[in-house]
Amino acid sequence: MKRFSIWFAFVALLSSNGVGHLRAQAAKQQVPTPTIRAEVALVNVVFSAVDSRNRLVTGLKREDFLLSEDRQPQTIEYFSEIDEASEVPLTIALLIDTSGSVKAKLEYEKQTAAEFFRSVLRKDKDLALIIQFDSDVNLVQDFTGDVDRLVDAMDGLEAGNSTSLYDAIFLAVEDKLRGEAGRRVIVAVTDGEDTNSRISKKQAIESAQKNDVLIYGIGVRGEMGANFGVLKEFAEESGGSFFSPRANPEEIRAAFRSIGEELKGQYSLAYRSTNTRRDGAYRTIDLRCTQKGVRIRTRRGYYAPRK
């Protein structure tokens, strides 16, 4: 099967304060990419509720939650439980580390990722793409709802050299997920040891936060060590989850299965912030459940719009 590849071209730009940042340019396939424009004053929050054993808690209502922003109480205006029957679309960017340090695990990753797509993607509702990253960031398969195309695209993955994790996350958000409808998700399979990115970790995290992207990390220990703390940070700051399986097919499969189950049992709420300043500042979000023993997993905050 012929692999469809697009190489991201990096262009270094110089900002007004002298700090460089990157803009990626990618040719796009002719795939419909619906967009949604939310009202500026509306803050959208996707979250999961889990019990003490980390099992998903379903059936909760709006009145079961208390919400605050920068310690100021907020009113939840819209609330819904997202399940398999939900009309809310799901867009997934699968990021696969193909650096030399994890090449021995690549076949496991491809097999289990294929099973993940077949389990999670709903026909005519959801889309996914695949990005591989090592020294470069390569869009292997653009948005499609065709699972067979996604699986075929992974067949051509080959191991490269160093690791550009932060670049891959930043580009997935800015070039592909930003503006997509519904839930936007990154699943990154990597050892977390970034050795080559030009984008910083902070820039990558801020990009995900500003665009409401959930990041799920599957830590696969490579031959030269790992940095799972980075994956945990991405997950905690964005509202996703981190998994650290042993490097064998069954545990990687279990990690993908857990992510799939969580994506099928989330909640969504929206509120209008009482802080009407359009200052671009970071604002913390604190969402709690009044039901005993229920813990909430969501992003820690968001960036206010600018004038």
Beta strands, then each sheet from edge to edge (+ up, - down):
strand 1: 6-7
strand 2: 9-14
strand 3: 20-25
strand 4: 42-50
strand 5: 65-69
strand 6: 72-73
strand 7: 76-82
strand 8: 90-97
strand 9: 127-133
strand 10: 137-144
strand 11: 183-190
strand 12: 213-219
strand 13: 242-243
strand 14: 266-272
strand 15: 282-289
strand 16: 295-297
strand 17: 301-303
sheet 1: 1+ 10- 9+ 8+ 11+ 12+ 13+
sheet 2: 2+ 3-
sheet 3: 7+ 14- 4+ 16-
sheet 4: 6+ 5- 15+ 17-
end
